[in-house]
Amino acid sequence: MSKTLFKGIISYPITPFNAEDGGVDIETLGHLIDRLIKDGSHAIAPLGSTGESAYLNDNEWHEVAEASIDKVAGRVPVVVGISDLTTRNAVHRAKFAEKAGADAVMVLPISYWKLSEREIFQHYTAISEAIGIPVMIYNNPATSGIDMTPELIVRMVKEIDNVTMVKESSGDIQRMHRLFNLSDGEIPFYNGSNPLALEAFAAGATGWCTAAPNLIPAWTLRLYEAAIAGDLKQAREVFYKQLPLLQFILKGGLPTTIKAGLQLRGFEAGIPRQPLLPLDAAGQNELAAMLKQLNG
């Protein structure tokens, strides 16, 4: 299988919760996935940070993973976030995702204790050996507390079967340049930091993993298309117009801001699960103004 399984805009749906009991709303999730695909997403990535994976119980996680894959129904690739505190549970989730029909899994190493490079390497090895579909390394030290160096990432891609690609979310553009240089451009890497989208494409990113298409799908798609066409002038214009919103949703927390933005756009997806709270009134007003400017 080609290492470059995904290209373009990889969209992260939120996990909707119903108002009655706060449980997972699978029907609304399906409508959102349909909308993301219709609006031009090149892949769907359920159960990431945006999808509040860390706040779901096991049954909910299984339900969302299976329902998401079923709803996509092969129209675009699906990469399922399977991160868990223990290697055992991450392996279980990886196997479940593969059996359900996922095209790849994404792994963020998370731990109460700081993991050594040896432990990180073994974590990815165990997951890779348990499944036959590609594994995406996810580096996001802000949420996991673990920062993987480009050298470690490249070594894992070279030495662990099925580990084929990287989502880099550290917010350091030099990491992407380093990944490109260390692998001679052979390892696909994906931008996971919204404010770096323009610079990431210039650095050689294969795609952009983002929740922004939930709110501004046309703008994210236009940036990608301008970038791959080599139209730097257009890419800059499109990027800087959406940058304030990209910064806002990152600073305000993805589940909180995306769910508030969906509601403002007439799509009710419930509120985040506590301890996360809904966006406050001031934040809603600021978000509404930005969405109005971009979407009319």
C-alpha positions as CSV (number, residue, x, y, z in Angstrom):
1,M,0.0,0.0,0.0
2,S,1.2,3.5,-0.8
3,K,2.5,5.5,2.1
4,T,0.4,8.5,0.9
5,L,-3.1,7.2,1.8
6,F,-4.6,10.6,2.4
7,K,-4.3,13.9,0.6
8,G,-5.9,17.2,1.1
9,I,-8.4,18.2,3.8
10,I,-8.8,15.6,6.5
11,S,-11.9,16.7,8.5
12,Y,-12.5,16.0,12.2
13,P,-16.2,15.8,13.1
14,I,-17.3,16.5,16.6
15,T,-19.2,13.9,18.5
16,P,-22.8,15.2,19.0
17,F,-24.6,14.6,22.3
18,N,-28.4,14.7,22.6
19,A,-30.1,17.1,25.0
20,E,-32.2,14.4,26.7
21,D,-29.6,12.4,28.5
22,G,-26.3,13.7,27.1
23,G,-25.7,10.4,25.3
24,V,-24.1,10.1,21.8
25,D,-26.4,11.3,19.0
26,I,-25.5,8.9,16.1
27,E,-28.2,10.3,13.8
28,T,-26.8,13.8,14.0
29,L,-23.2,12.5,13.6
30,G,-24.3,10.9,10.4
31,H,-25.8,14.2,9.1
32,L,-22.6,16.0,9.9
33,I,-20.4,13.4,8.1
34,D,-22.7,13.7,5.1
35,R,-22.3,17.4,5.1
36,L,-18.5,17.3,5.5
37,I,-18.2,15.0,2.5
38,K,-20.6,17.0,0.4
39,D,-18.6,20.1,1.2
40,G,-15.4,18.6,-0.2
41,S,-13.5,16.9,2.6
42,H,-11.0,14.4,1.2
43,A,-11.1,12.2,4.3
44,I,-12.9,11.9,7.6
45,A,-11.2,11.4,11.0
46,P,-13.6,10.6,13.8
47,L,-12.6,10.2,17.5
48,G,-9.8,12.8,17.6
49,S,-9.5,15.6,20.1
50,T,-12.4,17.4,18.3
51,G,-14.6,14.3,18.7
52,E,-14.0,14.3,22.5
53,S,-12.7,10.8,22.3
54,A,-11.1,11.1,25.8
55,Y,-14.6,11.7,27.3
56,L,-16.4,8.7,25.8
57,N,-16.8,5.4,27.6
58,D,-15.9,2.2,25.7
59,N,-19.4,1.5,24.4
60,E,-19.7,5.1,23.1
61,W,-16.3,4.9,21.5
62,H,-17.2,1.7,19.7
63,E,-20.6,3.1,18.6
64,V,-19.1,6.3,17.2
65,A,-16.3,4.4,15.4
66,E,-18.6,1.9,13.8
67,A,-21.3,4.5,12.9
68,S,-18.8,6.9,11.4
69,I,-17.2,4.2,9.1
70,D,-20.6,2.9,8.1
71,K,-21.9,6.4,7.3
72,V,-18.8,7.3,5.2
73,A,-19.5,4.1,3.3
74,G,-16.3,4.2,1.3
75,R,-16.9,7.6,-0.2
76,V,-13.6,8.9,1.2
77,P,-11.0,7.3,3.4
78,V,-11.5,7.1,7.2
79,V,-8.8,7.4,9.8
80,V,-9.9,6.6,13.3
81,G,-8.3,8.0,16.4
82,I,-7.6,5.0,18.7
83,S,-5.5,6.7,21.4
84,D,-5.7,5.4,24.9
85,L,-3.6,5.5,28.1
86,T,-2.6,1.8,27.8
87,T,-1.1,-0.1,24.9
88,R,-3.6,-2.9,25.6
89,N,-6.6,-0.7,25.1
90,A,-5.1,1.1,22.1
91,V,-4.5,-2.3,20.4
92,H,-8.1,-3.3,21.2
93,R,-9.4,-0.1,19.6
94,A,-7.1,-0.5,16.6
95,K,-8.4,-4.0,16.0
96,F,-12.0,-2.8,16.3
97,A,-11.4,0.0,13.9
98,E,-9.8,-2.3,11.3
99,K,-12.6,-4.8,11.6
100,A,-15.2,-2.1,11.2
101,G,-13.6,-1.0,7.9
102,A,-11.3,1.9,8.8
103,D,-8.6,2.8,6.3
104,A,-6.1,3.8,8.9
105,V,-5.7,4.6,12.6
106,M,-4.2,7.6,14.3
107,V,-2.2,7.2,17.5
108,L,-1.4,9.9,20.0
109,P,0.8,8.5,22.8
110,I,-0.8,9.6,26.0
111,S,0.3,8.7,29.5
112,Y,0.1,9.8,33.1
113,W,3.9,9.0,33.3
114,K,6.2,10.6,30.8
115,L,7.2,8.0,28.3
116,S,10.7,7.3,27.2
117,E,11.5,6.9,23.5
118,R,11.9,3.2,24.0
119,E,8.4,3.0,25.5
120,I,6.9,5.2,22.7
121,F,8.6,3.0,20.1
122,Q,7.2,-0.2,21.7
123,H,3.7,1.3,21.9
124,Y,3.6,1.9,18.2
125,T,5.2,-1.4,17.5
126,A,2.5,-3.3,19.4
127,I,-0.3,-1.5,17.7
128,S,1.3,-2.0,14.3
129,E,1.8,-5.7,14.8
130,A,-1.9,-6.1,15.8
131,I,-3.4,-4.7,12.6
132,G,-2.8,-4.7,8.9
133,I,-3.9,-1.1,8.1
134,P,-1.6,2.0,8.2
135,V,-0.9,3.8,11.4
136,M,-0.6,7.6,11.6
137,I,1.8,9.0,14.2
138,Y,0.2,12.0,16.0
139,N,2.5,14.4,17.7
140,N,0.6,16.9,19.9
141,P,2.6,17.7,23.1
142,A,0.1,20.3,24.2
143,T,-2.6,17.7,24.8
144,S,-0.5,14.5,25.4
145,G,2.4,16.0,27.3
146,I,4.7,13.9,25.1
147,D,6.8,15.6,22.4
148,M,8.2,13.2,19.9
149,T,11.3,14.5,18.0
150,P,11.4,14.4,14.2
151,E,14.3,11.9,14.6
152,L,12.2,9.5,16.6
153,I,9.3,9.8,14.3
154,V,11.3,9.1,11.2
155,R,12.9,6.1,12.8
156,M,9.5,4.7,13.7
157,V,8.3,5.1,10.1
158,K,11.4,3.4,8.8
159,E,11.5,0.6,11.3
160,I,7.9,-0.3,12.2
161,D,5.7,-1.9,9.6
162,N,2.4,-0.1,8.9
163,V,3.6,3.2,10.5
164,T,3.6,5.3,7.4
165,M,2.6,8.9,8.1
166,V,2.7,11.7,10.6
167,K,0.3,14.3,11.9
168,E,2.5,17.1,13.4
169,S,0.6,19.4,15.8
170,S,3.4,20.9,17.9
171,G,3.0,24.3,16.3
172,D,6.6,24.4,15.3
173,I,7.0,24.7,11.5
174,Q,10.7,23.7,11.8
175,R,9.5,20.2,12.8
176,M,7.9,19.8,9.5
177,H,11.0,21.0,7.6
178,R,13.0,18.6,9.7
179,L,10.7,15.7,8.9
180,F,10.9,16.5,5.2
181,N,14.7,16.8,5.2
182,L,15.3,13.7,7.3
183,S,13.2,11.5,5.0
184,D,14.1,13.2,1.8
185,G,10.4,14.1,1.4
186,E,9.4,10.4,1.4
187,I,7.3,10.4,4.6
188,P,3.8,12.0,4.2
189,F,3.2,14.5,7.0
190,Y,0.0,16.4,7.7
191,N,-0.4,19.8,9.4
192,G,-2.3,19.5,12.7
193,S,-1.9,23.2,13.8
194,N,-4.5,25.4,12.1
195,P,-2.5,28.7,12.3
196,L,0.4,27.0,10.4
197,A,-1.7,25.7,7.5
198,L,-0.1,28.0,4.9
199,E,3.5,27.5,6.1
200,A,2.9,23.7,6.3
201,F,1.9,23.4,2.7
202,A,4.9,25.4,1.7
203,A,7.0,23.0,3.8
204,G,5.7,20.0,1.9
205,A,2.7,18.9,3.9
206,T,0.5,16.3,2.1
207,G,-2.6,17.5,3.8
208,W,-4.3,19.4,6.6
209,C,-6.0,17.6,9.5
210,T,-8.5,20.1,10.8
211,A,-11.9,20.7,12.4
212,A,-12.4,24.0,10.5
213,P,-14.4,22.4,7.7
214,N,-17.3,22.0,10.2
215,L,-17.6,25.8,10.0
216,I,-15.8,27.1,6.9
217,P,-15.5,24.2,4.4
218,A,-15.1,26.3,1.3
219,W,-12.2,28.4,2.8
220,T,-10.2,25.4,3.9
221,L,-10.7,23.7,0.5
222,R,-9.7,26.9,-1.4
223,L,-6.5,27.2,0.6
224,Y,-5.5,23.6,-0.2
225,E,-6.4,24.0,-3.9
226,A,-4.4,27.2,-4.2
227,A,-1.4,25.6,-2.4
228,I,-1.2,22.5,-4.6
229,A,-1.6,24.7,-7.7
230,G,1.4,26.7,-6.6
231,D,-0.7,29.9,-6.5
232,L,1.1,31.5,-3.5
233,K,-0.7,34.9,-3.9
234,Q,-4.2,33.2,-3.8
235,A,-3.1,30.9,-1.0
236,R,-2.0,33.8,1.1
237,E,-5.1,35.8,0.5
238,V,-7.4,32.9,1.4
239,F,-5.3,31.9,4.5
240,Y,-5.1,35.3,6.1
241,K,-8.8,35.9,5.7
242,Q,-9.6,32.7,7.7
243,L,-6.7,33.0,10.1
244,P,-8.5,34.9,12.9
245,L,-11.1,32.1,13.0
246,L,-8.5,29.4,12.9
247,Q,-6.8,31.0,15.9
248,F,-10.0,31.5,17.7
249,I,-11.2,27.9,17.5
250,L,-7.8,26.6,18.6
251,K,-7.5,29.0,21.5
252,G,-11.1,28.3,22.7
253,G,-10.9,24.6,22.5
254,L,-12.0,22.6,19.5
255,P,-15.1,20.8,20.9
256,T,-16.3,24.0,22.5
257,T,-15.8,26.3,19.6
258,I,-16.9,23.9,16.8
259,K,-20.1,23.0,18.6
260,A,-20.9,26.6,19.2
261,G,-20.1,27.5,15.6
262,L,-22.3,24.7,14.3
263,Q,-25.2,25.9,16.4
264,L,-24.7,29.4,15.0
265,R,-24.8,27.9,11.5
266,G,-28.2,26.2,12.3
267,F,-26.8,22.8,13.0
268,E,-27.6,21.6,16.6
269,A,-25.0,19.1,17.9
270,G,-25.4,19.6,21.6
271,I,-22.8,20.9,24.0
272,P,-19.4,19.6,25.1
273,R,-19.2,17.0,27.8
274,Q,-18.1,18.2,31.2
275,P,-15.7,19.3,32.4
276,L,-15.7,21.2,29.1
277,L,-18.3,24.0,29.0
278,P,-20.2,25.7,26.2
279,L,-18.8,28.8,24.7
280,D,-19.7,31.9,26.8
281,A,-21.8,34.8,25.4
282,A,-18.9,37.0,24.6
283,G,-17.2,34.2,22.7
284,Q,-20.4,33.4,20.8
285,N,-20.7,37.0,19.7
286,E,-17.1,37.0,18.6
287,L,-17.5,33.7,16.7
288,A,-20.7,34.8,15.1
289,A,-19.1,38.0,13.7
290,M,-16.2,36.0,12.2
291,L,-18.5,33.4,10.7
292,K,-20.7,36.1,9.2
293,Q,-17.7,37.7,7.6
294,L,-16.5,34.5,6.1
295,N,-19.8,32.8,5.2
296,G,-22.0,35.8,4.6
